[in-house]
Amino acid sequence: MKKQFMVLIVLFISTVCFSQKLGQVVFSKGTALSSIGFVADQQVIIRVSDDGSLLEWGMEMESYRYNYQPGKLLPFMGRVDYYGQESDSSFRGKVKSIGTCFITYYPLSETAERAGKIKSLGMLQFDYFSQYDNAAFRGKLKSAGNYLLTYFASYDNEAIRGKIKSIDSCPITYYTSFEDKVIAGKVKSICSVNFEWYTSRDRRELQGSLKSGRYQQVINSIQYILL
């Protein structure tokens, strides 16, 4: 009986503490990274910006629903707690927990590139590029647990500088300013998946919209959304 009880405790701890994982990457209009979504307990998606701010959270809307909108989250009906007035001024009033997922932030005593930003999301520890890194990605999210992120530098083409360059071993490329102006800066490929967009040579109502590829694409178990 005691052994069974210990097994249940271990399983409970594993479920609560180790279920956070990278689940979504959302691009606004297929161009700029708008959020990175982590899947927590109860299948809650918690979205953060590339500079470590908490943006939104909720449950993913199923594709069979009426008026389905890709990327839209349904409200999370569980418990959400906030840091009180006794907390450090850099995260006072910010979200402390969403369901069983606790969130911590870097205190005001940290460097400007870290202060007030998410420090941990469940068991995922967040780190950021420092003041000594390139200006195009200084202060942006460098890692979340074992997930590593890189960005294009200030010396890269003007249409891509500062944009997300890779997530772990998955490279992300974009159309540059040397290409058609309508598609400059849009995602060209994610890993081995290519995307083609209508250009200024196409009908006006089509220009800038996706020509080949899907707006939602699961690559290496991560859902990429180009909206």
C-alpha positions as CSV (number, residue, x, y, z in Angstrom):
1,M,0.0,0.0,0.0
2,K,2.8,2.4,0.9
3,K,4.6,1.6,-2.3
4,Q,1.5,2.3,-4.4
5,F,1.0,5.6,-2.5
6,M,4.6,6.7,-3.4
7,V,4.0,5.8,-7.0
8,L,0.9,8.0,-7.1
9,I,2.9,10.9,-5.5
10,V,5.6,10.6,-8.1
11,L,3.0,10.5,-10.9
12,F,1.3,13.6,-9.5
13,I,4.5,15.5,-9.2
14,S,5.5,14.6,-12.8
15,T,2.1,15.7,-14.1
16,V,2.1,19.0,-12.2
17,C,5.7,20.0,-12.7
18,F,6.9,18.6,-15.9
19,S,4.1,19.0,-18.4
20,Q,5.0,22.4,-19.7
21,K,6.2,22.3,-23.3
22,L,6.5,24.5,-26.3
23,G,3.3,23.9,-28.4
24,Q,2.7,27.0,-30.6
25,V,4.6,29.7,-32.5
26,V,2.3,32.4,-34.0
27,F,3.3,34.9,-36.7
28,S,1.3,38.0,-37.3
29,K,0.3,38.2,-41.0
30,G,3.1,35.6,-41.7
31,T,5.7,38.2,-41.0
32,A,6.4,39.1,-37.3
33,L,6.5,36.7,-34.4
34,S,3.6,37.6,-32.2
35,S,3.7,34.9,-29.6
36,I,5.2,31.7,-28.3
37,G,2.7,29.3,-26.7
38,F,3.5,26.8,-24.0
39,V,1.1,23.9,-23.2
40,A,0.6,23.6,-19.4
41,D,-1.5,21.3,-17.3
42,Q,-5.2,20.9,-18.2
43,Q,-4.1,21.7,-21.8
44,V,-3.9,25.4,-21.1
45,I,-2.0,27.3,-23.7
46,I,0.1,30.2,-22.2
47,R,1.4,32.6,-24.7
48,V,4.3,34.9,-24.1
49,S,6.1,37.5,-26.3
50,D,9.7,37.1,-27.5
51,D,10.7,39.7,-24.9
52,G,9.3,37.7,-22.0
53,S,5.9,39.3,-21.4
54,L,2.8,37.2,-20.6
55,L,0.3,37.9,-23.3
56,E,-2.7,35.6,-22.9
57,W,-3.8,32.1,-21.9
58,G,-6.7,29.8,-22.6
59,M,-7.9,26.6,-24.2
60,E,-7.3,26.0,-27.9
61,M,-10.5,26.2,-30.0
62,E,-11.2,23.0,-31.9
63,S,-11.3,23.2,-35.7
64,Y,-14.8,21.6,-35.9
65,R,-16.4,24.5,-33.9
66,Y,-18.8,26.9,-35.6
67,N,-17.0,30.2,-36.4
68,Y,-13.6,28.5,-35.8
69,Q,-10.8,31.0,-35.8
70,P,-7.3,29.6,-36.0
71,G,-5.2,30.7,-33.1
72,K,-8.1,32.0,-31.1
73,L,-8.1,30.8,-27.4
74,L,-11.2,30.0,-25.4
75,P,-11.3,31.4,-21.9
76,F,-9.7,29.3,-19.2
77,M,-12.3,28.7,-16.5
78,G,-9.8,27.5,-13.8
79,R,-8.1,29.4,-11.1
80,V,-5.8,32.3,-11.8
81,D,-3.8,34.0,-9.0
82,Y,-1.9,37.3,-9.0
83,Y,1.1,38.7,-7.0
84,G,0.0,41.0,-4.2
85,Q,1.1,44.5,-3.1
86,E,3.8,42.9,-0.9
87,S,5.6,41.6,-4.0
88,D,8.6,43.1,-5.8
89,S,7.5,46.2,-7.8
90,S,8.7,44.6,-11.0
91,F,6.0,41.9,-10.9
92,R,3.4,43.3,-8.5
93,G,-0.1,42.6,-9.8
94,K,1.1,40.2,-12.5
95,V,-0.2,36.7,-12.9
96,K,1.2,34.3,-10.3
97,S,-0.4,31.0,-11.4
98,I,-2.7,29.7,-14.1
99,G,-4.3,26.5,-12.9
100,T,-1.4,24.4,-11.5
101,C,1.3,26.3,-13.5
102,F,3.2,28.8,-11.4
103,I,4.9,31.8,-13.0
104,T,7.9,33.7,-11.5
105,Y,9.5,36.9,-12.7
106,Y,12.9,38.5,-12.5
107,P,13.1,41.2,-9.7
108,L,13.9,44.8,-10.1
109,S,17.4,44.2,-8.9
110,E,18.2,42.3,-12.1
111,T,19.6,43.8,-15.2
112,A,17.3,45.9,-17.5
113,E,17.2,43.1,-20.0
114,R,15.6,40.7,-17.4
115,A,13.8,42.8,-14.7
116,G,10.1,42.2,-14.7
117,K,10.2,39.5,-17.4
118,I,9.2,35.9,-16.9
119,K,11.8,33.9,-15.0
120,S,10.0,30.5,-15.0
121,L,6.8,29.0,-16.3
122,G,6.2,25.8,-14.4
123,M,9.5,24.0,-14.6
124,L,10.8,25.9,-17.6
125,Q,13.5,28.4,-16.7
126,F,13.6,31.5,-19.0
127,D,16.7,33.4,-19.9
128,Y,17.3,36.4,-22.1
129,F,20.0,38.0,-24.3
130,S,22.1,40.5,-22.3
131,Q,23.3,44.0,-22.9
132,Y,26.4,42.6,-24.5
133,D,24.5,40.9,-27.3
134,N,23.6,42.3,-30.6
135,A,21.1,45.3,-30.4
136,A,18.6,43.6,-32.7
137,F,17.8,40.8,-30.2
138,R,19.1,42.3,-26.9
139,G,16.6,41.5,-24.1
140,K,14.7,38.9,-26.2
141,L,14.0,35.4,-25.1
142,K,17.2,33.2,-25.4
143,S,15.9,30.0,-23.9
144,A,12.9,28.4,-22.2
145,G,14.1,25.2,-20.5
146,N,15.9,23.2,-23.2
147,Y,14.3,25.2,-26.0
148,L,16.9,27.6,-27.5
149,L,16.1,30.6,-29.7
150,T,18.2,32.7,-32.1
151,Y,17.4,35.8,-34.0
152,F,18.8,37.7,-37.0
153,A,21.2,40.4,-36.1
154,S,21.3,44.2,-36.9
155,Y,23.7,43.6,-39.7
156,D,21.3,41.3,-41.6
157,N,19.0,42.4,-44.3
158,E,16.6,45.1,-43.1
159,A,13.5,43.0,-43.8
160,I,14.6,40.2,-41.4
161,R,16.8,41.8,-38.7
162,G,15.5,41.1,-35.2
163,K,13.2,38.3,-36.5
164,I,13.3,34.8,-35.0
165,K,16.0,32.8,-36.8
166,S,15.7,29.3,-35.2
167,I,13.9,27.4,-32.5
168,D,16.2,24.6,-31.4
169,S,17.4,22.9,-34.5
170,C,14.6,24.2,-36.7
171,P,15.7,27.2,-38.9
172,I,13.3,29.8,-40.1
173,T,13.9,31.9,-43.2
174,Y,12.2,34.9,-44.7
175,Y,11.9,36.8,-48.0
176,T,14.3,39.7,-48.0
177,S,14.0,43.3,-49.2
178,F,15.7,42.2,-52.4
179,E,12.6,40.3,-53.3
180,D,9.0,41.5,-54.1
181,K,8.1,44.3,-51.7
182,V,4.7,42.7,-50.9
183,I,6.3,39.6,-49.5
184,A,9.5,41.1,-48.0
185,G,9.8,40.0,-44.4
186,K,7.3,37.1,-44.7
187,V,8.2,33.6,-43.7
188,K,9.8,31.6,-46.5
189,S,10.5,28.4,-44.7
190,I,10.2,26.7,-41.4
191,C,12.5,23.6,-41.1
192,S,12.0,21.9,-44.5
193,V,8.5,23.3,-45.1
194,N,8.3,26.1,-47.7
195,F,5.8,28.9,-48.0
196,E,4.9,30.9,-51.1
197,W,2.9,34.1,-51.1
198,Y,1.1,36.1,-53.8
199,T,3.2,39.1,-55.0
200,S,2.6,42.5,-56.5
201,R,2.4,40.7,-59.9
202,D,-0.8,38.9,-58.8
203,R,-4.3,40.3,-58.5
204,R,-4.7,43.0,-55.9
205,E,-7.1,41.1,-53.7
206,L,-4.6,38.2,-53.5
207,Q,-1.4,40.1,-52.9
208,G,0.3,39.2,-49.7
209,S,-1.9,36.1,-49.0
210,L,-0.6,32.6,-48.9
211,K,-0.2,30.9,-52.3
212,S,1.2,27.5,-51.2
213,G,1.6,25.9,-47.8
214,R,-0.8,26.0,-44.9
215,Y,-1.5,28.8,-42.5
216,Q,-1.4,26.1,-39.7
217,Q,1.4,23.6,-39.9
218,V,2.6,21.1,-37.3
219,I,6.4,20.7,-37.5
220,N,8.4,18.7,-35.0
221,S,5.3,18.5,-32.8
222,I,5.0,22.3,-32.7
223,Q,2.1,24.1,-34.3
224,Y,3.1,27.1,-36.4
225,I,0.4,29.6,-37.2
226,L,0.9,32.2,-39.9
227,L,-2.0,34.6,-39.4
